[in-house]
Amino acid sequence: MGGTPSWAQDPEHYRCACGADLVYVCQVPEGRDFAVHPGQPEQPYSVRADTYWLFLGNEVYLLACPARCDPAAIWPVNQH
């Protein structure tokens, strides 16, 4: 959590409804795989049966309100 985003394209900046500039929280890199829990279905067209692949070709960044004005004050940014 935290740190500096590795933007795939130009940096993006957003403002919360309360007026605060949203700050970088974390980044999920493209092609991220997550383990499949035992007994769960296989992902169609997956590379491996034991993982789910998310965000193929896309980087996902989460920005949040530093004022914590609302629990839902977080904004996902998608770049490819």
C-alpha positions, 0 to 999 in steps of 0.5 A: 500500500502506498508508494509511487504508482507506475503509470502505464500511461499519463498520470491521472488526477481526480478530486473527491466530492468533498473537494480533496484531491484523491491520493494513490493507495495501491496498484494491481498490475496487469495479468495478476493471477489469484489462486482458485479456492478448492472446489471452485469452477475453472475460469474459461479460457484460462492459462492454468486451472488453479488460478483466475487471471484478472486485468489482462492487459490493464493496470488498475490503480486505486485512489482514495480521499485522504479526508476519509469523508465517506467509506466509499470515497475511493476511485478505480483508475484503469489504464492499458 
